Amino acid sequence: MNRATKTAAIAWLITAVYYFYQYTLRSAPAVMMPQLSEAFGLSALGVASMVGLFYYGYSPFSLVAGIAMDQLGPRKVMLAGGAIWVIHPKGQTGVADTTIFEKAKALNLAYTKVARVSDTHTAEKLVRPRASRGKAR
């Protein structure tokens, strides 16, 4: 087998593994529907709607991200868009907002947004502070 054939085979293998990984991620919520319904306090329809909301945002913004990557380069796009979202139950003693903020500070992360996910859950957006990101090229 020559070098070009090996390279093509490896590229196809990586693509196939990634495809099946994505397929698993897309199928997982269907298998976990009872547990997700109980955890979020929603009916199966509510959980399906919540999972489906991902694609309403993903579809148009994948086009925007692709154009931004072409025009600006991946470094600038990733610096602008990188964030960690922490979703947790409201009113639980084990996971409090202050605990999340303390852990974020220890990891040199800053919180920038708090969002309501449902009646029982909230989300915190954590990012690297601008000063620690370095200059985009």
N, C-alpha and C positions, 0 to 999 in steps of 0.2 A: 504494500500500500504506500503510495507516494505522499509527500507532505501536504499537498493541497487536499487530497481525499481525507487524510486524518483531521485536518483543520475543519473541513466541512462536517465530518462526522461528529466532532466534538461540539461544534456550534449547534448542530441539530439536537444533540443529546442535552445540552444546556437548555435550549429552547423547550424541549419536551418536558424536562424536569420542572422548569418554571411554569409551563402551562398546567401540568397536573397539580402543582402546588396551588396555583390560582383557582383551579377547579375545586380543590379541597376547601379553600377558604370561602368560595361562593356557596358551597353545599353545606358547610358546617352549621349555619343558623337553622336550617331545616331540621337537622338531627337534634339540635338542642332546644327546640321550640318550647317544650314544657318547662325546662329550667329557666329559659329566658323570660317566659311569661310570668313565672313565679318571682324571679329576681327583680323585674321591673314593674311588677304589679299591673301588667297589661294583658289583654286577651291575645289569642294567637294572631288575630287580625292586626292588633296594635303593634305587636312585635314585628310582623311582616311589613307593616307600613314603615316602622322605624328603620328596619334593615334596608328597605327599598329606598329610603331617603338618601342613602349613600350614593346611589347611582344617579340621582337627580343632580347632585353636586359634582360627582366624578366625571360624568359625561362631558358637560361643557368645559369644565376646568382642565380636563386632560388636553383639550385643544389649546387652551390658553397657556398651559404649562409647556406644551411642545413648542409653540411659537416663541415663548419667552426664552426657552433653552436655546433655540436657534439664534435669536437676536442678541441675547445678553450673555449667554454662556451658563453652564451649570453651576459654577461657583456663586455667582450673584443670585441666581434663582433659589438655590438651596439656603443661602444665608438669609434671604428675605422670608422664605416660607417654612423654615424648620421650626417645629414646636412639638411639645409633648402635651397630650391631653390626659388628665387623670379624672376618671369618672368614679364617683363613690356615693354610697347611700347617705342621705341627710339624717342628721340626728343620731348617728351611731357613735358610741363611745370609743370604739376601736380606731376609727378613721375620722379625725376631725380636720377641719380646714387648717387649724394651727399646726397640726402634725405635718400636713402636706407642705405648708409654707416653710417649716423648720427643715424638713428633708430637702426641699428645693434649694434653700439657702446654703445648706451644707454641700450641695452639688454645684454651687455657683449658678443656679437658675433663678430667674425672676418670674413671678406670676404676673400676667397681663390681663387676664380675663376670667370671670366667673360666669358660668352659664347654667341655666336650669335645663336639665335633660328631661325630667318627668316630675311628678309630685313627690317621688321618693328618692330621686337621684340628682346630683349636681356635678358640674365639671369645672376643672381648673385648667387654664392654659399656662404652660411653663415654657419659657424661652431662655436662651443664653443672652445675657445683657449685651447691648451693642458694643460696649467698651472691650469685651473679651472675645468678640468675633473675629477681629483682624480685618484688614482691608480687602475688599473684593477687587479682583483684577479684571 
